[in-house]
Amino acid sequence: MPTDLRRLTLVLATAFALTACAGGSEIIDGTPGVASHAPGTSAPTEPGATPGSSDVPTGPDGSPLASEPGQQPTGAPDSTATAEPAESSSVDDAGRVGVNGPAMLRGDRPRLVIEVDVQEGVVFDQAALDHLVDEVARHVDKPQGIVFAGSNTFAADRTAWTSSDLRDVATANRSTATNATEVSVHILYVRGGFHQDGEQTAAIGVAYTASNVAIFPQRWAGLGALLGSDRAIERAVLVHELGHLFGLVNLTYQSEIDHEDPEHPGHSSSTKSVMYHAIESTLIGQVFSGPPPDRFDEADAADLAGLKSGRY
């Protein structure tokens, strides 16, 4: 990828939803595994996020993370699409995981905005987010680029998170939403872990709506020594959850390639793919003995190309 794609512009905004991923095999929204609704079924809707404050956002250390208005975002100089759909791809930020995938991939909404909101006491790695953008940029057609919004730091005592809790805090803090010109992705970094039925799960990341992801850095504490570094884990889980927002694997389509793990629906059967089920759970330390894969493999890339072209 050209080096100019690595220069990210952080846009003005203050502080999004997922397949809850923790190595489970059930297709259930808000639980480790994949999406809550099988492709073709209806999903519950929620009010969309509304753009909010125009204050310059800061990171956990108080440093500004936004650029001055008017700066040009980083992105591909030319559209890669050979033909766009006659109408804009349908979207529903609060819908089931994967339904915004075509809009994220195609150029009819020419910009992808990644908003990051962080609970007090949590530190994220900007280099891992840069890697996420680098990998996403390989597969999307966004003539106006990929830009960051945030980061807003929010106060909360909670350390046990359900999908409902995550939706509530995202609604309270998210300042971007998908519209006619851009697709919004919201990433929450929170303390503690993901809970279901009163029990903490093994999830280190979850995708809980079509546009929302949550990351649980405390859940991989100690695993970095086994896997190269904490940064290696963070890179992998970020790309994994964005993969679910794209619709991988078979969440909203049926791949022409046989690469879905039958025991872990929505995940790749290959340990060389970032979409392997253990990437999003504490099982990552049992499966890998070095840095986990942090990029889409050939089968994933072919599916993304099919979704972008409209073949799926």
N, C-alpha and C positions, 0 to 999 in steps of 0.2 A: 504494500500500500504506500503511495507517495508520502514523503515526510510531512507535507503540509497538512495531511489529514490528522497528524498527531497533535497539531496546535489547536487546542480546544478553546473556544470562546465561552466564558461563563456569563450567561445572560442575567438581566435584572429580574429578580423575583424573590419571594420569600418561600418558603418551602415549596399515594396513588395505590391495583388490587390483584388471585394467583392460584396456582396449583400448589397446594400445601405439599411440600416435598420432604419426605424423610425416609424414603426407601420403601414406603408402603405400596400396596398393589391395588388399593381400592380407588375408584374414580369418584372422589368425594371432595367437594369444595371445602377448603379450610382444614383439611386433614392431610397428613403426609401421604403423598401419592400423586394424584393428578387433579383433574377438574371435577366439579361437582355434578356437571350435567353432560351426559353423552352427546356427541355431535348430533345436531338436528333437534334437540329437545329445548324447551324454553328454559330461561334462567331468570331468577329474581332480579329486579332492577332496583337501583338506588339512585337518589339524587346525584347528579354529576358534581364534580368539584367545581368551585367557582373561583376564578382568579381573585386573588386577595391583595395583600399589602404590597406597596411598591418600595418598601424600605430595602436598602442594600443588604442582602443576606450575609451572614458570617458563619464561619465554621465553629467547631467546639472551642477553638482557642481564641475566638473573637476576631480573627482576621477576615477581611472581606473575600467573598468567593464569587462576586459578580463583577462583570465589566460594565463600562459606561454604555448607555444606550447608543445604538447606531453602529457598534462594531459588527463586522461581518463574521458570522459563524463559520467554523471549519466544516468543510464538506467536499464532496466530489465536484470538480469544476464543471463537469457535464453530466447530464442525466444518462444513466445506463440503460434506461428502458427503450426498447425498440417500438413498443406500442402500449399505450395505457388503456385501461378499461374505459368504456364510453362514459361511465358514471363513477363518482368517487366511491372507494371501498366503504362499506358500511362499518360503523363503529358503535361501541357501547362500552364506555370506560368502566362501568360497574357490572358489565356482563360476565359470562363465563370465560374462563381462561382460554385464550387462543382466538377469540372472535375478532380482535383488533389486529391479528397477525398480518393479513394482507395489507391493511392500511399502513402498518409499520414498515412493510417491505417495499411498497410501491411508491411511485413518485407523484401520484395525484395530490397528496398532501406533502409538500416538498421539504418539510423540516421535521426532524425528530427531536423532541425535548425530553431530557432525562432530569427529573427533579429528585433531589436527595434531601430528606429530612432526617434529623438525627436526635435521638433521645439524649438528654444530658447524661454525661458519664460514659458515652460510647465514642470511640475514635474509629473513623474509617480511613482507609488507605486510598489517597487520591490516585496513586499509581495503578491500583487495581481497577478503579473506575476508568482511568485512561485506557487500560487494556480492554475493558468492556467495549468502549467506543471503537477502539481499533478493530476488534473482532466483528462488531455489529456493522461497521462501515464496509466490511468486505462483502456484505450480502444485501444491503438495502440500497434503494435508489432514492436518495434525498438530495436534490440539487442545491438546496439551501443549507444542507449540512445537519450535523448532530450537535446540539448545544446542551449545556448544563444550566439548570435553574436551581436555586438554593445556594448554599445549604442553610436551612432553618433549624436551629436547635430548640427543642421543645422540652418543657419540664413534665415529668411523669414519674410516679413512684412504682408503677406496675412493672413486674418482672415475669408474670405468667400471662401469656397472650393467646387468646382465642381468635378465630377469624373475625368474629364480631368486634372484638377489642381493636384489632388492627384497622378495620373499616372505620371505626369511630375516630381513632387518632389521625388517620389519613384525611378524613373529612374535615377535621378541625385544623389541620396544618397544610394541606395541599393547596397550592396556589395556581397550578396549571391544569388545563383540561384540553382534550382533543377538540379541534375545531376544523374549519374548512381548509386551513393552511398548514396545520401541524398536528402531529400525533404526540400525545403526552404519555410518558411512563413515570410512575412514582415509585421511588425506592425508600423504604423506611429502614433505618438502622436502630435496633432497640436492644435493651438489656434483657437478660433472662432467656426464656425459651418459649416454644410453641406448645400449647396445651390443647388436649382433646379429652372430653369425658372426665375432666378433673385430673388428668395425668399429663406429665410432661412427655412430649414425644422426642424422637431423635433428630428432629429437623434442625438444620442449620440455616435453611432458607426456604421460603414458601412463596408461591405465586397464588394469590387468593382472589383476584378478579382479572379481567381482561387487561388491566393497566397497572396493577398494583403488585409489588413485591416487598417482602420483609426479610431482613437479614439479621441473624442472631450471633454476633461475633463471640460472645462468651461461651457458646456451645462448642466452639472448636479450640478453646483454651487447652494448651498442652499438646495438641495434635500437630502443631507446626514443626516441632522438633522431629517428628516422624516423617513429615511430608515435605520437607525443604524449608518451609517458612509459613507463618500465618498468612502472608501476602499470597502465597500460592493457592491456599484454600479459598481466600476471598475472591481472587480472580476467577477460580473455577465455579464457585457457587453463583456469582453474579451472572456469568455467561449462561450457566444452566437455567437459572430462573427466567432470564430474558428469552431463552430458547422456548420455554413453555409459553410465554406471552406470544411468541411467533406462532405457536400451535404445535410445536414438536412434543412428542412424536405421536402422530395420528390423533391429536386431540380434536381437530376439526376437519380432517381429511383422511383418506386412506392411501398410504404411500404405495408407489409402484415397487418399492424396494422392501424386502423382508428384513427389517432391522429393528423392529420393536420387540422388547423383552416381554414374552407372554406372562411372566410372573410379576412383572412390574409395568403395567400399562402406562403409556405416556413416556416411556424411557427407552433408550437404546440398549440393545443387547451387547454392544461392544464396549469393552473397558477402555478403548482408545478414544471414545467419544465423550465430550463434556456432558452429554445427555444420559450417561450411565447413572443408574438410580442412586448409587452410594454417594455420588458427588454432593447431594443436598442433605446428607445426614451424617451423624457421627460414625456411621459405618465406613466413612471414607478412610478412617485410620486403620481399619481392618482389611480393606481391599487393596490399598495402594501402599507401597513402601518408599515412594518418592513423590515428587510433584505430580498431582493429578492432572489429567487432560483439561485444558482450559480453552479449547477451540472446538468448533463443530467439525466432525469428520466428513468424509466424502458423501456418505449417505444423508447426513443431516443437511449438508450444503445443497444436495440435489433436491431434497424436499423443500428447502427454502426457495430455491429457484422455481420450483413448480408452483408454490404458493404465490410468488411474486408475478409470475407470468400469467396466472389464472388457470393453469392446467389442473390445479386442485381447487 
